[in-house]
Amino acid sequence: MTQGDSFEIVIERVFDAPRELVWKAWTDPEHVAKWWGPHGMTTRVDELDLRPGGRWRYVMLGPDGSEYPQSGVFREIVPPEMIVTSAEFEVGGDAPQKVVLTYRFDDLGDKTKLTMRQRSADELGEQERVGIVAGWNSNFDCLDEYLPALVS
């Protein structure tokens, strides 16, 4: 999907948890470290300064010890509704992929609808798009599996 001079991927997901709980899991470093990343990965949260201008840095760790750093700067935060951040994903020896991520958390009572928009200045090939969507969906699966631990 193209929007102006940028390219965008949009993923929507409904979680069986109230918005405040999903927001907490998304914004508290202790919780982020327990679910962030696709299946098979663990995550170290090096920094999470949740305020406009604040930085974040996560390092996903593969089963073989490989590190996959990602970082950015928060642009806009509207608790518990929205986060807009820049992001750089370092993949292998390639130049970091630079994107803008917008996460919208819609209150559906006992459920939360998350809409994630990943906007890039660079057009992605179909294989890249499929990989990105699969990675985010695996990441969201991990969040979905973690949320019941916050309820109990």
Backbone as JSON, one array per atom type, in Angstrom:
{
  "sequence": "MTQGDSFEIVIERVFDAPRELVWKAWTDPEHVAKWWGPHGMTTRVDELDLRPGGRWRYVMLGPDGSEYPQSGVFREIVPPEMIVTSAEFEVGGDAPQKVVLTYRFDDLGDKTKLTMRQRSADELGEQERVGIVAGWNSNFDCLDEYLPALVS",
  "N": [[0.85, -1.17, 0.0], [0.61, 2.2, -0.83], [1.26, 5.45, 0.39], [1.23, 8.69, -0.23], [4.55, 9.63, -0.41], [5.47, 7.39, 0.83], [5.58, 3.97, 1.99], [3.4, 1.53, 3.27], [2.59, -0.85, 5.8], [-0.11, -2.46, 7.27], [-1.42, -3.9, 10.14], [-3.95, -5.47, 11.93], [-5.14, -6.48, 15.1], [-7.03, -8.24, 17.52], [-7.06, -8.42, 20.96], [-7.74, -10.46, 23.78], [-8.12, -8.92, 26.19], [-8.39, -6.13, 28.43], [-7.86, -2.7, 27.4], [-6.11, -1.18, 29.1], [-4.52, -3.14, 30.22], [-3.23, -4.28, 28.0], [-1.83, -2.03, 27.16], [-0.13, -1.7, 29.37], [1.42, -4.06, 29.19], [2.7, -3.46, 26.84], [4.2, -1.2, 27.38], [5.71, -1.34, 29.72], [8.92, -2.07, 30.71], [9.65, -4.45, 32.05], [7.58, -6.2, 31.4], [7.59, -6.12, 28.58], [10.0, -7.43, 27.97], [9.28, -10.03, 28.4], [7.65, -10.92, 26.37], [8.15, -9.77, 23.85], [9.05, -10.07, 20.47], [9.39, -12.56, 17.86], [8.26, -16.04, 18.0], [10.53, -18.28, 19.58], [12.52, -16.5, 20.09], [14.19, -14.47, 22.54], [14.07, -11.44, 24.48], [15.97, -8.61, 25.31], [15.58, -5.71, 27.09], [17.08, -2.8, 26.69], [16.65, -0.11, 26.93], [13.89, 2.02, 27.62], [12.28, 4.69, 27.44], [9.56, 6.12, 27.9], [8.3, 8.65, 26.57], [7.64, 11.6, 24.62], [10.35, 12.13, 22.5], [11.89, 10.45, 23.99], [14.02, 7.58, 24.13], [14.12, 4.19, 22.89], [15.37, 0.86, 23.1], [15.66, -2.38, 22.08], [16.91, -5.69, 22.18], [16.67, -8.46, 20.36], [17.19, -11.88, 20.92], [18.45, -14.65, 19.35], [18.04, -18.28, 19.28], [20.56, -19.3, 18.81], [22.2, -17.44, 19.89], [22.55, -15.19, 18.37], [22.24, -11.67, 17.87], [19.7, -9.22, 17.45], [19.36, -6.12, 17.15], [17.14, -3.36, 17.78], [15.89, -0.08, 17.62], [14.72, 3.22, 18.56], [13.06, 6.45, 18.55], [10.61, 7.92, 20.52], [7.88, 9.62, 19.17], [5.26, 10.53, 19.53], [2.96, 10.16, 22.16], [0.02, 8.98, 23.51], [-1.41, 8.07, 26.18], [-3.92, 5.73, 27.09], [-3.87, 5.2, 24.36], [-2.32, 5.57, 21.94], [0.84, 5.2, 20.28], [3.53, 6.64, 18.64], [6.46, 6.1, 16.91], [9.85, 6.35, 15.77], [11.83, 3.84, 14.16], [14.56, 1.64, 13.94], [15.67, -1.23, 12.48], [18.09, -3.55, 12.76], [19.37, -5.8, 10.6], [21.23, -8.53, 10.05], [24.21, -7.84, 8.22], [23.33, -5.75, 6.78], [22.35, -2.33, 5.95], [20.56, -0.52, 8.46], [17.02, -0.96, 8.58], [14.84, 1.64, 8.28], [11.98, 2.94, 9.75], [8.67, 4.26, 10.44], [6.61, 3.68, 13.12], [3.28, 3.25, 14.07], [1.17, 2.65, 16.67], [-2.03, 1.88, 17.53], [-4.35, 1.67, 20.09], [-7.38, 0.45, 20.59], [-10.21, 0.63, 22.63], [-12.27, -1.99, 23.38], [-14.02, -2.7, 25.38], [-13.85, -5.49, 27.22], [-11.9, -6.32, 25.58], [-9.17, -5.52, 23.31], [-8.4, -3.71, 20.45], [-5.67, -3.67, 18.43], [-4.02, -1.66, 16.18], [-1.46, -1.67, 13.98], [0.77, 0.29, 12.22], [3.26, 0.32, 9.87], [5.42, 2.38, 8.41], [7.41, 3.21, 5.65], [10.02, 4.8, 3.78], [11.05, 3.45, 1.73], [10.23, 1.24, -0.88], [9.01, -2.03, -0.47], [9.82, -5.36, -1.4], [7.72, -8.13, -2.4], [8.39, -10.49, -1.0], [9.8, -9.45, 1.18], [7.74, -7.98, 2.41], [5.96, -10.07, 3.11], [7.56, -11.45, 4.94], [7.9, -9.49, 6.94], [5.25, -9.08, 7.8], [4.66, -11.68, 8.73], [6.56, -11.85, 10.82], [5.7, -9.75, 12.56], [3.14, -10.75, 13.17], [3.8, -13.12, 14.53], [5.09, -11.99, 16.7], [2.89, -10.64, 17.86], [1.37, -12.88, 18.48], [2.9, -13.9, 20.57], [2.52, -11.87, 22.48], [-0.23, -12.19, 22.86], [-0.26, -14.71, 24.06], [1.07, -14.09, 26.42], [-0.49, -12.22, 27.82], [-2.61, -13.38, 29.52], [-1.15, -13.99, 31.85], [-0.86, -11.57, 33.09], [-3.4, -11.0, 33.92], [-4.03, -12.78, 35.94]],
  "CA": [[0.0, 0.0, 0.0], [1.39, 3.42, -0.91], [0.61, 6.63, 0.94], [2.13, 9.8, -0.52], [5.86, 9.14, -0.83], [5.88, 6.34, 1.74], [4.95, 2.67, 1.82], [2.84, 1.2, 4.57], [2.02, -2.16, 6.13], [-1.08, -2.3, 8.36], [-1.87, -5.16, 10.74], [-4.91, -5.29, 13.03], [-5.25, -7.67, 15.95], [-7.87, -8.05, 18.71], [-6.57, -9.16, 22.11], [-8.76, -10.75, 24.77], [-7.69, -8.24, 27.42], [-8.73, -4.71, 28.4], [-6.84, -1.81, 26.84], [-5.11, -0.78, 30.09], [-3.61, -4.27, 30.39], [-2.41, -4.36, 26.78], [-0.93, -0.87, 27.24], [0.89, -2.01, 30.38], [2.32, -5.07, 28.62], [3.43, -2.85, 25.73], [4.99, -0.03, 27.78], [6.5, -1.6, 30.92], [10.07, -2.86, 30.26], [9.62, -5.78, 32.65], [6.64, -7.02, 30.63], [8.06, -6.2, 27.19], [11.06, -8.44, 27.9], [8.72, -11.38, 28.54], [6.86, -11.35, 25.21], [8.52, -9.13, 22.59], [9.8, -10.85, 19.5], [8.7, -13.75, 17.35], [8.5, -17.31, 18.7], [11.9, -18.78, 19.52], [13.44, -15.43, 20.47], [14.01, -13.77, 23.81], [14.36, -10.03, 24.27], [16.57, -7.8, 26.36], [15.19, -4.3, 26.96], [18.19, -1.96, 27.15], [16.15, 1.23, 27.21], [12.5, 2.29, 27.27], [11.97, 6.0, 28.03], [8.26, 6.35, 27.28], [7.89, 10.06, 26.51], [8.08, 12.16, 23.35], [11.79, 12.39, 22.52], [12.55, 9.38, 24.72], [14.56, 6.51, 23.29], [13.93, 2.79, 23.25], [16.28, -0.07, 22.44], [15.45, -3.78, 22.41], [17.77, -6.62, 21.46], [16.11, -9.81, 20.29], [18.26, -12.87, 20.96], [18.08, -15.91, 18.72], [18.44, -19.48, 20.01], [22.0, -19.52, 18.61], [22.92, -16.33, 20.5], [22.58, -14.03, 17.47], [21.53, -10.5, 18.38], [18.98, -8.45, 16.46], [18.98, -4.87, 17.83], [16.18, -2.43, 17.21], [15.83, 1.1, 18.48], [13.99, 4.34, 17.99], [12.73, 7.61, 19.38], [9.17, 8.14, 20.58], [7.46, 10.9, 18.59], [3.98, 10.93, 20.12], [2.39, 9.18, 23.08], [-1.28, 9.35, 24.06], [-1.8, 6.91, 26.98], [-3.44, 4.42, 26.64], [-4.47, 5.1, 23.03], [-1.49, 5.59, 20.75], [2.28, 5.43, 20.32], [4.18, 6.82, 17.35], [7.89, 6.06, 17.14], [10.75, 5.93, 14.71], [12.42, 2.55, 14.48], [15.61, 1.1, 13.08], [15.84, -2.66, 12.67], [19.36, -3.99, 12.19], [19.23, -7.17, 10.15], [22.49, -9.0, 9.46], [25.18, -6.79, 7.96], [22.71, -4.73, 5.94], [22.04, -1.05, 6.58], [19.32, -0.64, 9.22], [15.76, -0.59, 7.96], [14.28, 2.75, 9.05], [10.53, 3.03, 9.55], [7.87, 4.91, 11.48], [5.58, 2.76, 13.61], [2.16, 3.81, 14.82], [0.37, 1.63, 17.35], [-3.28, 2.44, 18.05], [-4.99, 0.73, 21.01], [-8.79, 0.81, 20.69], [-10.92, -0.01, 23.74], [-13.47, -2.74, 23.01], [-14.55, -3.25, 26.63], [-12.94, -6.5, 27.76], [-10.93, -6.63, 24.52], [-8.44, -4.37, 22.76], [-8.0, -3.81, 19.05], [-4.4, -3.02, 18.13], [-3.72, -1.42, 14.77], [-0.05, -1.31, 13.82], [1.13, 0.79, 10.89], [4.7, 0.45, 9.66], [5.6, 3.22, 7.23], [8.79, 3.28, 5.22], [10.24, 5.58, 2.57], [11.5, 2.51, 0.71], [9.29, 0.21, -1.28], [9.42, -3.38, -0.1], [9.44, -6.44, -2.29], [6.66, -8.98, -1.84], [8.99, -11.41, -0.04], [10.07, -8.66, 2.4], [6.45, -7.68, 3.04], [5.45, -11.3, 3.71], [8.39, -11.71, 6.11], [7.6, -8.5, 7.97], [3.91, -9.38, 8.34], [4.78, -12.92, 9.51], [7.29, -11.52, 12.04], [4.82, -9.01, 13.47], [2.07, -11.63, 13.67], [4.39, -14.0, 15.54], [5.29, -11.11, 17.85], [1.58, -10.44, 18.47], [0.99, -14.17, 19.08], [3.6, -13.98, 21.86], [1.8, -10.98, 23.39], [-1.51, -12.83, 23.16], [0.03, -15.8, 24.99], [1.55, -13.53, 27.68], [-1.5, -11.4, 28.51], [-3.29, -14.04, 30.65], [-0.3, -13.94, 33.06], [-1.1, -10.26, 33.72], [-4.75, -10.99, 34.47], [-4.09, -13.57, 37.18]],
  "C": [[0.9, 1.24, 0.0], [0.58, 4.58, -0.34], [1.55, 7.79, 0.74], [3.45, 9.24, -1.04], [6.37, 8.07, 0.13], [5.1, 5.06, 1.45], [4.55, 2.17, 3.19], [2.34, -0.24, 4.64], [1.11, -1.92, 7.32], [-1.5, -3.69, 8.83], [-2.8, -4.81, 11.9], [-5.02, -6.61, 13.79], [-6.14, -7.33, 17.13], [-7.34, -8.99, 19.78], [-7.68, -9.31, 23.14], [-8.32, -10.22, 26.14], [-8.07, -6.77, 27.31], [-7.55, -3.85, 27.96], [-5.75, -1.46, 27.85], [-4.08, -1.89, 30.3], [-2.68, -4.42, 29.19], [-1.4, -3.21, 26.77], [0.21, -1.15, 28.22], [1.9, -3.02, 29.84], [3.22, -4.46, 27.55], [4.44, -1.8, 26.21], [5.85, -0.23, 29.03], [7.66, -2.52, 30.53], [10.09, -4.27, 30.81], [8.71, -6.72, 31.86], [7.11, -7.19, 29.19], [9.08, -7.32, 27.03], [10.51, -9.87, 27.93], [7.93, -11.85, 27.31], [7.37, -10.82, 23.87], [9.35, -10.06, 21.72], [9.01, -12.05, 19.02], [9.05, -14.99, 18.17], [9.95, -17.75, 18.51], [12.93, -17.74, 19.92], [13.17, -15.01, 21.91], [14.43, -12.33, 23.57], [14.95, -9.4, 25.52], [16.16, -6.35, 26.09], [16.33, -3.47, 27.55], [17.72, -0.57, 27.56], [14.7, 1.32, 26.79], [12.09, 3.54, 28.05], [10.71, 6.52, 27.36], [7.8, 7.8, 27.45], [8.31, 10.58, 25.14], [9.56, 12.59, 23.45], [12.57, 11.33, 23.26], [12.97, 8.26, 23.77], [14.14, 5.14, 23.8], [14.94, 1.96, 22.48], [16.04, -1.47, 22.98], [16.44, -4.6, 21.61], [17.11, -7.99, 21.52], [17.29, -10.78, 20.18], [17.76, -14.18, 20.38], [18.56, -17.09, 19.54], [19.95, -19.76, 19.91], [22.85, -18.39, 19.2], [23.04, -15.11, 19.61], [21.75, -12.89, 18.06], [20.93, -9.7, 17.24], [18.5, -7.16, 17.13], [17.95, -4.07, 17.04], [16.05, -1.27, 18.18], [15.04, 2.19, 17.79], [13.78, 5.44, 19.01], [11.22, 7.8, 19.33], [8.85, 9.53, 20.07], [6.2, 11.44, 19.26], [3.47, 9.79, 21.0], [1.09, 9.74, 23.64], [-1.78, 8.14, 24.87], [-3.31, 6.84, 27.13], [-3.87, 4.15, 25.2], [-3.49, 4.92, 21.88], [-0.02, 5.83, 21.08], [2.74, 5.6, 18.88], [5.67, 6.91, 17.62], [8.65, 5.81, 15.84], [11.3, 4.58, 15.12], [13.49, 2.21, 13.45], [15.79, -0.36, 13.46], [17.14, -3.07, 11.98], [19.25, -5.48, 11.86], [20.52, -7.58, 9.45], [23.46, -7.84, 9.3], [24.62, -5.67, 7.11], [22.54, -3.42, 6.7], [20.72, -1.19, 7.31], [18.11, -0.23, 8.4], [15.13, 0.48, 8.85], [12.8, 2.91, 8.7], [9.93, 3.94, 10.62], [6.75, 3.94, 11.83], [4.52, 3.54, 14.37], [1.35, 2.65, 15.37], [-0.85, 2.33, 17.92], [-3.97, 1.34, 18.85], [-6.44, 1.17, 21.19], [-9.48, -0.04, 21.75], [-12.19, -0.67, 23.23], [-14.09, -3.39, 24.25], [-13.54, -4.2, 27.23], [-11.86, -6.91, 26.75], [-10.27, -5.35, 24.05], [-8.1, -4.66, 21.31], [-6.71, -3.01, 18.88], [-4.28, -2.88, 16.63], [-2.3, -0.92, 14.7], [0.17, -0.89, 12.37], [2.64, 0.95, 10.83], [4.89, 1.18, 8.33], [7.08, 3.36, 6.92], [8.88, 4.14, 3.97], [10.62, 4.66, 1.41], [10.43, 1.48, 0.4], [9.86, -1.16, -0.93], [8.99, -4.36, -1.17], [8.41, -7.32, -1.61], [7.22, -9.94, -0.78], [9.3, -10.69, 1.28], [8.78, -8.38, 3.15], [5.9, -8.91, 3.77], [6.24, -11.61, 4.98], [8.1, -10.76, 7.26], [6.25, -8.8, 8.62], [3.97, -10.65, 9.2], [5.5, -12.65, 10.84], [6.43, -10.78, 13.04], [3.72, -9.91, 14.02], [2.59, -12.61, 14.7], [4.63, -13.23, 16.83], [3.96, -10.91, 18.6], [1.04, -11.74, 19.08], [1.63, -14.3, 20.47], [2.94, -13.07, 22.89], [0.48, -11.62, 23.82], [-1.33, -13.96, 24.17], [0.46, -15.28, 26.37], [0.46, -12.82, 28.48], [-2.24, -12.12, 29.64], [-2.48, -14.02, 31.94], [-0.5, -12.61, 33.8], [-2.47, -10.19, 34.39], [-4.79, -11.7, 35.82], [-3.28, -12.98, 38.31]]
}
